[in-house]
C-alpha cells in the first residue's frame, strides 16, 4: 500500500460560503485521513491536502458527492503542491486575495435538524432565530465578503459561552455558523403599535397567534423584509388588508404549514411539491381546488402558496387554528418591501393593527421569490429571496459590464468573469422610493462583489429611469432594443451563441421605428436581429392609460378593422362604458391625437379581455390577460382565423369571429380557449415560415406574455411536435425581470467582437 505523502493544492469555486462548506471539508478530511488546512477567501475555498494518492482521490470524490444541500460547486481544480507534513487538518481564518469574488449564499430555509433542536436543546427551546451552517439568513444579513460574523448584521450580538463552544467545535453542526445564537445571546422579537410603545418579547408566538386568530392584521418582520399577515380564511381580515394597502384586486400569497395542508385546498403535482419543499422556499403558483377567503385570489384560478421557512413560521402553525395565513409583502402600494423597523412603525401601522419586528438589521432587502411549474419545470415570475445572489453561468466574458434592466419588474445585473450576478427583484421604477432602492442596491452589489463598471448596457427607451441612471454613470454605454434583450436573455441562460428564431411577446418595448413593439418574430443572435414578422400595429388612445382601461384598446381594434359604425352596434362590453368617454376615444382615433402605435401582444390580450367583458378596468399590471387565462375551457381545440399580410399578422377575421361568438352566447371559457389557441397557431405558423426562409430550427421564447401557463405549455409542446428545438426561461423570469441578463450578454458579445475584429 502506498504511504508516500503527496500534497495537492485544491481550489473550489461556486456557492461554497455560508453553507457549512469548510466544516464539511474538515469532516471529509478526517474521514479520509487527510492532513493540511482549508480556508475561505473571496475567490472561493482553498485546500492544502496531504495524504497518499488514493486517500486524496477519495477525499475529492467525497467533496463532490456529499456536498451540503445548499452549496453549488462549479469547479474543483487540483494541482500538485509541496508537502509540509502536517499532523492534523485545520480550518484557517478567512482572508481576501484579489478583486475576484466567491458566491454569496442566498438565504436558506430552516433545516429539519434545527427544527428538532428547537424542541430538545435547552438553550434554544422555541428560540425563533435558531440556525446552523445548513440554514438561516445569509444574503439578507451580509455587508461584505468574506462571509464572517463581524461583516454581517450579527456583529452586535456577542456569543454566549455555549454558542461559542459550538461555533469553535469543528465537529459541531454550528461550527463557524456566522448567525449562530440562542435564547441567551441572540436577536429577540419586539412588538408594539408605535416607536414609543416597543416592548421586547421572549415568546412572541402567543401574541401573534391571538392577533391572527382574532382577525387582526400583523406587520411581521421576515428574512428579507416585512410581511402583512392575517387569517387567510377570514374574509373581513383579508379585505381590511386590501383596503388599507390600496391593493384592491392584485392576488396575494398564503403560507400553509405542510404539503398535507396544501393538499386540502390545492392539487400540486410532483414538480410543484418539490418546489414548495425546496430549501429556497419560493411562493409557488397552484391551481385552486377549494377556496380560502374569496378575496385572496379575487377571481383568479391560482394562488401563490409558500411553506414555512423561518423558525417562527413553524412555531406559529403549532398553535394557529387556521390552516392558512395571508402572506403578502409589507409595503404600501407600489413601494419596496419595508426592511427598516422605524419605517415599519411609521408606514405599516397604516395597514396593520400591530408591528412585530426583531432587533437584527436586514441589510439586503429581498422579496419572496415566485415561481410556477410549466411542463414539469420551475419558471420564475419573480426571482429574489432564496435564489439571489446566485449567479447565472455564461459562455461569455461579462467582466465589468453593468446591465441596467428595464422599467417594470426591474432587476439589474453585474458581470464578474463568466458570471452574471442578477439583483433581487427591485420593482417598477416609477416612484422615488423604488428608484432609491435601485440605486442603493447597485451601490451595495458593487461593494459586496468588488465591481467597478467599465461598460454599461441599458434599454434603448429614452425615458426609462434605469437607462437614465446608466447613462449618468459616464461610461461607454450600449443601448439595446428591448426585445433583442428578451431573446438574448433566454439564449444566454441556455448557452446559445448563434442565430435563432426569436419570438418575443410582451406588452411594450421601444422599437427602432419609434413605435411600441411587443408582438415580435425575429431572427436573432447576440450581435443583432432582424424583425421579420409582427402583430398588426394599432393606435393606443391615451398612450399608457390603455393599460388601466383595456376597453380603449378593444375600441381601437374594432375601429381599425370595422370602422366607427361597429361601435354603435350591440356590443355588450360598451354598455358599461360612459358614452362621453367612448366618444372621446373615438375622436382621438379619428384625429390621431395622443395615439402612439403599438404591436404589443399584451394589448391584444387586453382587447379580447375587454371585448368579452371579462376585464374593462385594471388595478394591477397584466390583470386583464391573467383574468382571460383564468377562464380558459380545458380541452377546447377550436381557434379563430387570422391573416399574414407581408410582415404583419392581422386579426380582422379573429375579431369578427369573436364578436359572432359573443352574440351567439358562446361561453367565455370557450372564447378564451379559442383565442389562446389562435396565438399558439400563429407562433407555429411563423416559426415554420422562418425555418423555411432561413433553415433555422431553434426557437427561443421570451417576454412577459409567456408567463401565461396555458400559452407556454401549448407553444412548447406544439413546436416540439413539429421538430423544433425550443428554449424558454428557467433561470430568470421571461418578463422584464430577465431583461438585464440579455443586455449583459449582448454587450459582452459586442465588446468581444470589436476587440477581435480585424482592422
N, C-alpha and C positions, 0 to 999 in steps of 0.2 A: 504493500500500500504506500502511496506517495506521501511523504511527510515534509518535503521541501516547502519552505514558506514562500508563498507567492503574494504579491501585492497588486491590487487593482485600484485605479482611480475611477470612481463611478460618478457620473453626472446624470441627474434625473430632472427632467423638465416636465411641466404640466401643473395640474392642480395638486400641489404637494405641501401647501402651507395651511395651517389652521384646520387640518383634518386628521390630526394624530399620526402624521407620517413618520416623524423622527422616532417616536416611541415604538411604532410598528417596526421600523428598520432595526431598532435596538433589539426587539424581541426576536426578529428573524436572525439577527447576528448571533444571539445566544443559542438559539435552536441549532444553528449550523456551525457553532464553534468558530465564529469569525472574530478576530481582534481588529481594533482600529477605532474609527470615530465617524460620526455623522454630523453635518452642520447645515442649517438653513442659511441661505444668502439670497439676495434679491434676484439671482439668476436661476434659483431652484434649490435642489438638495444635492449636496456633495458628500460622497462617502469615500473614506480611505479604508479598504477592506483587506485583511491579511488572513491567509489560510492556505490550504493546498488547492490545486486546480479544481478538484471535484467539489469541495465544500464551497468554493467561491461560485461555481456554476449553480449549485443548489440554492445558494443564497440569492442570486439574481433571479432564478426561477421563482422562488417563493415571493420575492418582492412583486414580480409581475402578476402572479396568480392569486395572491392573498391580500392585495392592497385594500385599505379602508374603503368603505362603500361610497363615501363622498369624494374620494380622490379621483384624479384623472391623469394617468401617466401618458405623456405624449411621446416620450423618448427616453431610453436609457443608453447612455454612451459609456463604454468602458475602455480603459487603456492601461497598459502595464505601468506600474509605479515602483519606486524603490522601497523595499521592506524597511520598516522602522522597528520591527519586532516588539509590538505592543503586547502586553499580557492580558489586557481587557479591551472591551468595547465601550465607548463613551459617547455622550451627546455633548457637543461643544456649543458655545454661545453663538447666536446668530450674528452675522455681520454683512456689510454691504461690499460689493465688489466693483460695480460699474453702473452705468445708466440702464443696463438691461433689467428686466423685472421678471419675477416669477408670478404665477397666477395667484389671485386673491380668491379665497373661497367664498362662495355665496353663503347666505345664512342657511342653517341646516335644521330641519325639524327635530324636536326632542326624540331621542332614541329609546328603544324598549328597555335597555339596561338602566337608563336614568329613571324611567317610569317605575321600574322595580325598586330602585334605590329610594325613590320618593316615599315609599311605604316602609322601608326597612332601616335606612341609615338614620340614626338618632339625631344627628346634627342637620339632617335635611328632610325630616318628616314634613311632607306637604310644602316644601320650600319651592316657590314658584319660579325660581331662577336656576334650578338645577341644570347642569350641563356637563359635558366631558369632551374628550378630544374627538368624539364621533358626532357631536351635535352642538347646537346652540348658535348664538349670534356670531357673525363673522364680518361680512361686508358692512353691515349697519353700524358697527362699532369701531372699525379700523380707521386710524388717522394717517398712518404712514407705514411703509414697509421697512424692515421685515415685521411679520405679524408677531409682536411680543406685547405683553400686557401693558407696559408703560407707554406704548404707542397706540393704545385703544382707549375707549371711554371707560374702561375698567380701572384705569390708573388710580383714581381716588380711593379705591376700595382695597385696603391693606388686608392681606390674607391672615386669617387666624392660624394658630399653630397646627390645628388638624388639617386644614386645607393646604397649608404649606407642606406638610409631610406628604400628602397625596401628590401635590404638584412636583415634588422632588423625587418621588419614588418611581424609578423607571419601569417598574412592573405594574404600576397602578394605571387604570384607565384614564385618570385625570393628570397624568404626568404631562407637564407643560401645556395643560388646557388653559389658555390665557383667560377666559372668563370664569374660571373656577371660583366658587363661592358657596357659602352655606348660610344658615339662619343667623350665625354669629358675626359674619363679616361682609356679607354681600349686599346688593341692592335690595330695596324694600319698596312696597307699594304705598301710595298715599291716595286720599280721596278728599272731595270737598265740592263746593259749589262756586267758590271764588278763591283768589290767591290768599285772601286774609283768613280763609277757613280751611286750610290744608291740615290734615292730620295723618300721621303715619299709621299704617295698619299692618300688624304682623300677619293676621289671617284675613285676607281680603275676600275670600270666597263667599262666606255667608252674606256679606254686604251686597256683593254682586248678584248672588242668587236671589236674594229678597227683591232687589230692584227689578231684575228681569222678570221674575215670576209675577210681580205686581204690575207689570205693563209699562215700566219706566224705560226711558232711553238712556243708555250709558255711553259716554265717550271713553273708550278703553284704549290705553296705550299698548300697541303691539310691538312687533320686532322692528318693522321699518317705518312705523308711523301709527297714528291713532286710527281707531275704527269706531263707528257708531254701531251699537248692538242693541237688540231688543228681542223679544219673543217673536219668532217668525210665524207662529200660528195665531198671533194676536193682531187682527186686522187694524184695530184702533192704534196700536203701538206703531205698526208699520206705516200707517197713514200719517201719524204725527211726525215721523222722520221725513217722509216725503214733503209734507207741508213746510216744516221748519227749514229743511235743507234746500227747498225750492227745486226739488227733483221729482216732478210730478209723474213722469212716465218711465224714465230710464230703468231697466231691470237692475235688481240688486242681488247680491250673492247671499248664500246662507252657509252656516257651519253646522255640521252634524257630527255626532260622536264617533260613529263607526260605519263600516260598509253595510253592516246589518241594518242600521237605522236608515241609511241612504236607500237601501232596497225597499223600504216601506213606501217611499214616495217617488222613486225613480227606478229605472231598469238599466243600470250601467252594463256595458259589455266588458269583456276581459281587459281590453286595452284601456278603457276608461277607469276600471278598478285599479289597474296598475298605476295610472297617472295620479289617481286620488291618494294612493298609499305611498307614492314615492317620497324620498327624503326631501324633495324640493317643495312638496305640498302646494301645487298650484290650485287655483279655482278651476274646476272642470265643468264645462257646459254639458248638462244632461237633459234628456227629453223628459218632460213631466209625465208622471203616471197618476199620482194623487196630488191634490192641491194642498199647498200650505195656505197662508193668508193670501187672498186673491191679489192684493196689491204688491206682492213680492215680485211676480213675473209680469203682472199688468197686461195680460192678454197674449203674451208670447208663449210658445210651447216648450221653451227650455228655461232652465235655471242654472246659475253658477253655484257649484257646491264645493266646499273645501272641508277637509278633515282637520282636527286639532293639530297644531304644530308647535305651540308653546306649552310649557308645563301647566300654566294657569288654565288654558283651554280644557285640558283633561280634568283638572280639579273641578272646574265649573260643571261639566257634564255629569260628574258623580252625584251632584245634588240638584241640578235643574229638573223641573217637572216637564219641560218642553223637550221635544226631540230635535228642534232646530232653532238656532238663533240667527236673526238677520245679521249680516256681517259686511258692512259697506264702508268705504273709505271715509275717514274722519276729516272732512273738509266742508267748506261752504261751496256752493255750486261753482264748478269750473276752476277752482283754485287747487294748488297742490295739496297732497295729504299733509296734515299737520304733524310736525315732529316736536315742536317746542312746547314744553309744559305751560309756559306763560301764555303762549298763543292759544293753547287749548282752553285755558280758563277765560281768555278774552273773547274767543270766537265760538268755540264749540258749545259753550253754555247757552248760546242762542238756539241750539238744536237739541242738546242733551239735558236731562234732568240732573245729572251728576257727572263729574270727571274722575276717572280712576287712572292715575299715572304711576310712574316709578322714578327713582332718583338716579338712574343711569341714563346718560345722554345718548340719543340716536344721532350719530354723526352723518351717516349717509341715508337719505330718505329712499324708501323702496316700497312702492305699492305692491299688492298681491299680484302675482302673475295669473293670467287667464289663458286656458287652452281649450281646444275642442279636439275630438278624435274623428278623423275622416279616413276612410279606407284603412282602418287599423293603425293609423299613425297620428301621433300627437302634433297638433298645429297651434301656433301661438296666435292669440288675439292681442295679448299684452305680455311682454317679456320683462320681468323685473325681479321681485324677491324670489330667491331660490335658484335663479339662473344667472343673474348679473352679479359680478362682472366676468363670468367665464367667457373666454374669447371664442370667436369663430376662426378656425384654422383655414388659411387660404393658400393657394398656389401662387401667390403674388407677394412681392415685397412692398408692404404698405408703410414702412418705417417713416415716421414724421408727418403722415398725412392726417389732417383733421377733416372729417366729413360732418357738415353742419346739420344734415337731416332736412325734414320738411317742416310744414307749419302746423299740421294737425297730428295728433298722437305722436308727438316728436320723440325721437331718440337721436343722439349724435354718436359718432364713432371716432376712435383714435387708432392709429396704426402703430404697432410695435413689431418689427420684424415681419413675420408672416402671419401675425395675429391681428384680427380686428376685434378691438375691445369696444363693444356696443354698450352705451349707457343704459341705465334703468329708464323705465317709462317716465318721460317728462310731462307730456300732456299737450294741450292745444295752446300754442304761443299767441294768445290773443288778450292776455291781461298782464299787468305789471308783475303780479306775484309769480306766475308761471315763467315769465321771461327771466326774472331774478333767480328762480330755481335752476333754469337752464344755464345761466352764466356761472352760478355758484358750482354746479355740478361739473362744468367744463374745467373750472379752476381746480376743483378737488381731484378730478381724474388726472389732470396734468401733473399735479404734485405727487399723487399716490403712485402713478405709473412712470414718473420721471419723463414726461412727454413735453417736447418742445416742437411745435409745428413748423415745418419747412414748406409745406404745400397745403392748400385749402381746397376743398370741394364743396359746392353748395348748389341748391336748386336754381335754375335759371329765372325763376319768377322774380320780378324786380321788387316786389313788396313783401316777400316773406321775411319775417323778423329774424329767422335763423340765417338766411342769406345775408341780411344786412349786418348781423353780428360777424359773420365770416369775413365779409369784405372789409370791415373795420379793423381786422387784425393786421392789415397792411402787408400781407404775404401774398405771393403768387396764388391766384385763385382760378380754379376751373369751374365754370358754370355749366351745370349738367341738366339736360332735359329730364323732366320728372319721370316719364315712362321708360326712358332709356335706363334710368337708375333702378326702376322697379324690376325690369327684366334682368339687369346686371346683378342685382342683389340675390336673386334666385340662382343665377348662373354661378356666382361666387361661392355660395354655400355648397353647391354640388360639384365644385371643381371644374366647371366647364370653361374653356377658353377657345371658343370657335364660333362660327356663325350658327345661329339658331333661329327657329321660328318663335318669335316672342309675342305673346298675347297678353296685353295689359288692359285690364278692365277696372276702372275706378270712377270716382265722382268728378275729379278735377285735377288738372295739371297744365301748366303754362306751355302752349305749343309754339313751334317755330314760326308759325304764321301769325302769332299774336292772339289766336283764338284759344278757347279752352278745350283741351283734349281729354280723352278718358275712355274711348272705345277703340283701342289701337291694336292693329295687327302688323307686326314689323319683322323685318329681317335684321338681326341684331348681333353684334359682338361688342367687346368692351371698347373698341376704338370708334364705333359709330353705329348708325342704324338707318334703315330706310323704311319710311312709313308707306306700307303697301295698300292696306285697306283700313277703313274706319267707319264707325257708326255715323249715319246721316246727321250732320250738324243742324242744330236748331237754335233759335234765339231764346235767351232766358230773360223774360220780362222782369226787370228789377235786379238783375245780377244775382248776387249771393242770397238774396232774400228768398229765392225759389226753394232753397233747401229747407226753409221753415214752412213754406206754403207749397207743397208739391202740386196742388191743383193748378198753379200757374204754369208749371211745366206741361201738365196734361193739356191745358188750353193751348199752349204753344204748338204742341204736336198736332192737335186737331186743326188748328188754324192753318198750319203749313200744308197739311195733307188734304183738307176738305174745304178750306175757306171759312170765312166768318159765319156763313149760314148754318153750319153744323152746330154752332154754339147756341142757336135759337131752337134747336130741336129738343126732343125729350131725352135729355141726358141726366140721369138721376143724381150724379155727383154734384152738378151745378145748383141743385135745389137748395143746398146748404151753404152756398156762396153768396155773399152780399152782391146784389146786382151792380151797384156802383163800383165795387172792387173788380168785378168781372169786366165791366165796360172799360175801366181804366187800363186793365191789362190788354184788352183788345186794341185800344188806342195806341198803347206803347208798341204793340206789334205792328200795327198799320203804319205808324210813323217812324218805326225803328229808333225809339227813344230808350236809352239805357237797356239795351237788349244784347249783351255780349253773346257770341255764338259758341255753342258747346257740342262736342261729340261724346260727352261723358256717359258711360254706362250707368252710373248711379242715377243720373237724371232720367234715363229711360225707365228704370225700375220705379223711381218716384212717380213718374207719369202714370204708369199702369196701376200702382197702388192707389193713386188718387182717382183715376177713371173708374175703378171698380168700387170706390167709396171706402176702401179699407183704411186709408190714411190721407186726410186732407190737410192736416196741420201737424207739424212735428215738434217734439220737445227736446229731442237729442239727436245727435249725429247718426245717420243711417237708419232712423226709426222706420221710415216707410218701406225700404227693402226688407228689413227684418220682419215687419208685420206681414208683408206679402209672402215671404218664405214660410212664415208660421202656419199659414192656412193651406199649404200645398196638399193636394189629394195624392196619397201614396198609390203607386201602381197605375197612374194615368199615363198613357203613352201618346196622347194626342199632342199636336203642335199647330202653330199658325204659319202662314205664308209670309215670305219676305222677298226682296229682290236685291241683287248685287248689280248696281249700275256703275260701270267703270270701277272706281275705287271706293264707292260709297255703298254701305249696307242700308237699304231703305226699308222703312217699316210701315209704309202706306197700307199695304194689304193686311198686315198684322193688326193695326188699329181698327181697320174696317171690320175684321172678323171678331175682335174683342167686343166692339160695340154691338155687333149682331148677337154674340153670346149673351151679353148683358140683357139685351131686350128680350131674348128668348128664355130668360131666367135660368141660364146655365149657372151652376153653383160657383161661388167664388173660389172654392178649393180646386175645381177643375180648370177654371180660367187661369189661376195662378200656376198650376202644373203645366198647362199648355204653353204659357208664356216662358217659363223656365226651360222647358224642353226646346222651345224655339231658339233661345240663346245658345243652348248646347249644340243644336243643329248648325247654327251659324259658325260656332267655333270649329266644328268638324269640317264644314264645307270650306271655310277659308284656309284651314290647315292643309286640306287636300290640294287646294289650288296652289298654295305656296310651295308645297312639296313638288308639285308638277312643274312649277316655274323654276325652282331652284335646286331640286334634288335633296333638299334638307329633310331630315327625318326626326330631329329633336325639337320638341315643343316645350317651351317654358311658359308657365302660367304665373302671373303676378297681378297685384292690385287688390284693393280692399273688397271688390265685388266677389273675389274668390274666398272670402270668409263666409259666403253663403254655402252651407254644408251640402245642400242638395245639388247646387250648381257644380261645386268642385268634385263631388263624388261621381256624378254622371259624366262630367267632362273628362276626368281622368280615365274612367272605365271605357267610354266610347272611343277616345283617342287610342288607348292601348289595344282595344279590339281591332282597330284599323291598322295596327302595326307601328304606330308612332312610339318613340321613346318620350315619356312625359316626365317633366320635372316641375315640382311645386314646392312650396316653402315648408321646411321642417325646423330650421334653426332660428329664424327671425320671422316676425309677422309678415303676411302678404300685404297688409295695409301700409300706411306711410311710416309705421314704426320700423319697417325694414329698409326704407329708402337710403339711410346713411351708409349701410353696408354696400349698396350698389354704387353710391357716389365714391366711396373709398376705392372700390375695385377699378372703376373707370379711370379715376385719377392716377392710380398706380400703374395701370397698363399704358396710359398715355405717356406718363413720365418715362417708363422703361422704353417705350417706342422711340421717344425723342432722344433719349440718351444713346440708343444703339443705332439710330437712323444713319445711314451712310451719307456723308456730306455730298 
